[in-house]
Amino acid sequence: MKPETSATAIVRQTNVASRAIQITLAALLGIIVIAGAGFVQISVAHNAAHDYRHAMGFPCH
């Protein structure tokens, strides 16, 4: 096995940080979309979010 070089360690740390940022932003976007659709007054979007919450087992009332 080759010893890990400092360049490899930097790339590995960058990949971990990049992946953490991507996961965090994806989760935040999902929360915004679901919450936004749940509070919108357009009945189709609201009903779709309402049905999704029931399908996933989340109480909504």
C-alpha positions in Angstrom: 0.0 0.0 0.0 1.2 3.5 -0.7 1.2 6.0 2.1 -1.4 8.7 1.7 0.1 11.9 0.3 -1.0 15.4 1.4 -2.6 16.0 -2.0 -4.7 12.8 -1.6 -5.8 13.9 1.9 -6.8 17.3 0.7 -8.9 15.8 -2.1 -10.5 13.4 0.3 -11.4 16.2 2.7 -12.8 18.3 -0.1 -14.9 15.4 -1.3 -16.4 14.9 2.2 -17.1 18.6 2.6 -18.6 18.9 -0.8 -20.8 15.9 -0.2 -22.0 17.3 3.1 -22.9 20.6 1.5 -24.8 18.8 -1.3 -26.8 16.7 1.2 -27.6 19.7 3.4 -28.7 21.8 0.4 -30.8 19.0 -1.0 -32.6 18.5 2.3 -33.2 22.2 2.7 -34.6 22.4 -0.8 -36.9 19.5 0.0 -38.2 21.0 3.2 -38.8 24.3 1.5 -40.7 22.7 -1.4 -42.9 20.5 0.9 -43.6 23.3 3.4 -44.2 25.9 0.7 -46.7 23.6 -1.1 -48.4 22.9 2.2 -49.1 26.5 2.9 -49.9 27.7 -0.6 -53.5 28.7 -1.3 -53.6 27.1 -4.7 -55.8 24.1 -4.1 -54.0 21.7 -6.4 -50.6 22.3 -4.9 -52.0 22.2 -1.4 -53.9 19.0 -2.0 -50.8 17.3 -3.5 -48.7 18.2 -0.4 -51.6 17.1 1.8 -51.8 13.7 0.1 -48.0 13.3 0.2 -48.0 13.9 4.0 -50.7 11.3 4.5 -48.9 8.8 2.3 -45.7 9.3 4.3 -47.5 8.9 7.6 -47.1 12.5 8.8 -50.0 13.9 10.7 -51.2 17.2 9.3 -54.2 18.2 11.3 
